[in-house]
Amino acid sequence: MTKKVNDLDSMTDEVNKKTGELVHLNPTANATVQPVALMRLGLFVPNTDHAKSKSSVSTVKSTVDAFEDLYHLEVVKREGYKDISIRSERLDMATDFRVWLGIIRSIYDNGSFAGKLKLPFTKFLQNCGFDSKRSNKDMKKRIDESLMRLRGVTIQFRNETGSLTTGLVNSAHYSLTKNEVEIEGDPRLTDLYQMDYKVYLRLKAIDHLPRKESAQALYTFIESLPKNPAPVSMKRLRERLRLKSRIAYQNHIVRKALAELKEINYLEYSEFKRGRSVYFNITKRNPSLVPDKALKMNDTYAAEPQILDEAMISKISKLKDSGFTEEEIAKILITLDSK
């Protein structure tokens, strides 16, 4: 059965941790609601690995075990599949992830999904997070090639009596005459497309990490973890990035990516060892990227309730981007308030 807007809405609700109030999570230009499974699996990964050229890395296909992340799908429960695998070439964060965001956002905007959606190309660009004014030949080629890579993602379900082989995107058609895009998925995967088992993914962190695809990919993984997550192993983070270089260099990339997430004020963590294995304890995630100290100010300033509007949050973000420390930002805001 095709799910309507209200059903989609119910899949994008969460409880406000402070008030206990049910809050509707509406996908916007600044945030998306994504299936948790596709954020945790190594599907969208950095397209940089110094061990090989970009072209040779991106065309190599690999297979990942996806049962733990996709066992809840209706088709799995109905058919009793015990083995699920996803085979694909590397899908990058810069284009492929954005195009996938566009597909999910377009499904949400459409209000229902019966396996197919059709919309103007400029609107699809907007849903991907690209400027609609960039609807030129180069962008169309970039989107077209990305849709081809997404079409190449193969999902296979198996049990003792048989198997089902399908794709993340079954077909994608772009019409030059109508300037519209038509995308078809497998209706048997409707509950995957329609954001069941969701994560509300703010795009601010990704926007603050231009050309840092390893950090972007780890952000999508870390943000999909449950509240107070168990320590995450270095091995699991390496698997998420699906790098092909030496282990020592992969560890360097993971540590650098985590440091970059800390730099933008998203992440606080500690590293420790259990035997010979390295783990990371995630102590805090801050998808708004607003510095705590800028919110707290000093003791006297923080004594009064503070309300930060979007303009103030934007100013704080710009100060942070300009290189000001959290202490300096707090002092600036105190000075502005006293005036």
N, C-alpha and C positions, 0 to 999 in steps of 0.2 A: 504493500500500500504506500502511496506517495504521502510523505509527511508535509504538513502545511506549516505556515509561518509560526503559528502558536507552538507547534511541536519543536521547531527549531529554537524558538525562544526558551522553552523549558530546558533545552540542552545547553543554553548559554547563561545559566543563572548560577550564582554562588552566594554564600552567606558572608556578609561583612563581619570580619573577625572582631571588630571593636563593639559594634552595636547589635549583632545577631540578626540584622535585617537582611532579607533576601534582595540581592542586587542583580539586575539584568546586565549581562555583559554584551554590549552591542559592538560588533566589529566596526572599526572606523579606519580612517587613513592612518591613525597612530597606533592601532592595536588590531590583533587578529585572534580568533578562537581556532585552535588547531587540535587535531587528534593527538593525544599524548603519544600513541605508538610511533607515529612518524617523526616525532621530535626526539624520541629516545633511540630509535634505530639509526644506524649509520647510513641514512639515505641521502640527506643533504649534508655535504662535507666540504671542507676547504679544497679548492682546486690548485693548491700549491704544495709541492713536495719536491725538494731539491734532489732527491735521489733519481728522479726520472723527469723527462720533459713533460710539459702540461698535456700535450697531445697524446702521448703514449699512456699517461696515467688515466686520462679521462675516458679513453675508449676501452680500457680493461674492465670486464664485467666480473663482479664477485657476488657470492651468495651469502646471505645472513639468515640465521635461525630467528624466525619472528613469532614462534608459537606463544611465548610468554607475553608478548605485547598485543597479539591479535586473537587470543583464545576466546575473547568475549563477543566476537562478531556473531551475528545471528546465523550466518551460513555455517559457521563452525559448530555451533550448538545443534543446529538442525541436522547436519550430515555426520556429526561425530568425528570431525577431522582431528587427527592426533599429531600431525606434522605440518608446519607452515614455514615456507621459505620465500624470501624475496631475492630476486636476481636482477642486478642493474649495473650500468656503468656509473661512474661517479657523477653525482648531480651537485653542481656548485651552489654556493650561497648567493652569489652576486646576481645571477639570472634565474636559475632553475627554482630556487627557493621562492623568489619573488613571483614567478609565474604560478607556482603552486598556491601561494597566498591569493593570487588573483582568481584561481579556480574556486577555492573555498569561499572567498568573499562573494563571488558571482552566484554561487549556489545559494548563499544566505540571502542575497538581494532578491533572487528570483522567488524565494519563498517556498519552493518545493523542488524536489529532484526526482525525476523518473528515469534517470540515466543519461539525460541530454540537456545541455543549456546552450543558448544562442544569444549573443549581444554584440553591440557595435565595438569595433576594435579599440576606439578611443576610450570607451568605458572600461574595457578589459585592461587597458594600460593603467588607468587610474586605480583599478582594483589591485593591480600588481605593485602599486606604489611608484609607478613611473609617471612623469609629466606627460599629459595627453598631447601637449604640443610637440612631443618627440615622435609623433606618428609619421615617421619617415621610412624610407626604404631600408636603411640600416637597422632600425628598431624592429621593423616587421621581420627581417631576416633573423634577428636575434631571438625574437619570440618564437618564430617558426622552428628554429633549430632546437630551442628549449622544449617545445611541445613534442618534437620528435624524440628527444632523450627521455621525456616523461612517458611517452608511448612505449619506450623500450623497457620500462620497469615491469618485470614479470612476477606475479604472485602465484604460488602453487600450494594447494591444500591437498593433503593425502590422508588416507586411512587404509584399513585392511582390505576394503572392497573396491577402492578406486581413487581417483584424484580429480581435482578441478584446477585448470590453469587459466589465469586471467591476467588483466593488467591494471595498473593504477589509472591509466587513461587508455581507453580502447581505440579512440580515433580523435583526430583534431583536424578541422577544416577551416581554412581561411579564404574568404571570397574577396578577390580584388575589386570586382564590380560593385558588390554591396558594402565593402569595407567592414565586414563583420566576421566574427570568429564563432565557430560551433565546436563544442567539445562534448564527447560522449564517453561516459564511464560505464562500468558494470553495475546495473541496478541491484545485483546481489550484494554489493558492497556499500549500499546506501547508508548504513549506520556508521561506516567509516567516514564517508564524505560529509555526513551531517553532524559531525563534531561530537559524537558520543565519546565519553571518556576524554574530556577536553582539558586544555590548558589555555588560559587567557594570556596571550603572548604580546607584551608591549613591544613595539618596534623601535622605541627610543634607544634602547641599548644597541640594537643593530645599526641604527643611524649614527651612533657615536663611535662605531668601530669600522670606518671606511677602510676597505682593502685588508681588513684583519679577519679573514674568513674562518680561521681556526677558533678565534675568540667568539665569533658569531655562532658557529656551530655548537660550541660548548655552552653558550648561553641558552640555546633552545633546549639542550639536554638538561641542564641544571634547573631551568625554570619549570620543567615538566616533572621534577622530582616531588614527592609528597612533602608535607610539612614536617620539619625536624627529620630530615632524611638520614639514613644510616651512612657512615663513611663510605666514600666512593673510591674504588681502587684506581691506581694509575693505569692498570691494564684495561679497565672498563672505559676510561677516557680515551685511551689509544684506540680501542675498538670502535668507539663512537666516531673518531676522525678518520678511520680507515686509511691511515698513512702507509706508505710502502718503503720508507727509508729505514735505516738502522734503528734499533730499539732506543739506543742512547739519544739519537737525534729526535726521535718521536717524543721521548720524555721531555726533552728541551722545549719542543713546540707546545706540549701540554702546559708546562710550567709558565711559559711565556704568555700563552692565551689566558690562563687564570690570573696572571699578574695584570694583564690588560683589562680584564673584567673588574679587578679590584681598583685599577686606576680610574675608571669611569664611575666609581662609587656604587657599582652594582653588587659586588661580592665581598664577603669576608670569610676567610677560611684558614685552616691550619693544616700543615703536612706532618705526617708521622709514619713510622714503620711498624709493621707486625712481622717479625721474622725478617725475611728478605723482601717482603712486598711493601710497596709504598701506597699510603691512603691519604685522602683529603677529607677533612671534617668541615662540612659546610655550616658555618655558624650564623650567616645572615645573607639574605637576598633582598635587594632594594631596586626593583624594576623601575621606579620613578626617578632614580638616580639623584634625588635631592639630598644634599649632605645633611646628616643628622645635626651637626653642630650649627649649621645655618638655621635649622629649625628651632634649636634650643636657645640660641644666642647665649647671653650670660644669665646668671641666676635671677637678677632683678627684672631683666627684659622678659625672661621666660615665665615670670610669675603671673603675667596676664595671658589669657587665652590668645593664641595666634591663629589667624586665618590667612592661609596663603592662597591667593587666587592664581589662575593660569598665567597671568602676566608676570607675577612675582616669581613663579616657578621657572618661567622662561628666562627671566633676568638672572636668576641663580645659575641656571644651566649655562648661559652665555659667559658668566664670570668664571665658571669652572672650566669651560672650554678655552678661555683666554689665559689660563694658567694660574689663576688665583687659588690659594689654599683655602681650606674650609674655615680656618681661623680668620683669614683676611675677608672672606665673604661675610662672615658673621659681623665683623666690625663695620663693614660698609653698610650693611642693612640696619645696624643699630644707629649709625650716623644719619641715614636717610630718615629713619623713624623719628629721631629727635628733632629733625627739622620740620 
